[in-house]
Amino acid sequence: MYTLLFALIVLCAVGVVRNWPRPKVMALCSGTLALAVLAFLPHVVGRSFGIGL
């Protein structure tokens, strides 16, 4: 999963550098961000952070 995310991030960066059409790059980057959130969500949910006030 993380290898796929890395590949999508690289593809997004290539799209920005090579001036691909803006809607395509924005869709690719927003999809990559959504997948990254879904990938890291299980590591955050159900974890107590031990923040004491």
Secondary structure as GFF3:
##gff-version 3
##sequence-region A 1 53
A	DSSP	alpha_helix	2	17	.	.	.	ID=ss1
A	DSSP	alpha_helix	22	44	.	.	.	ID=ss2
###
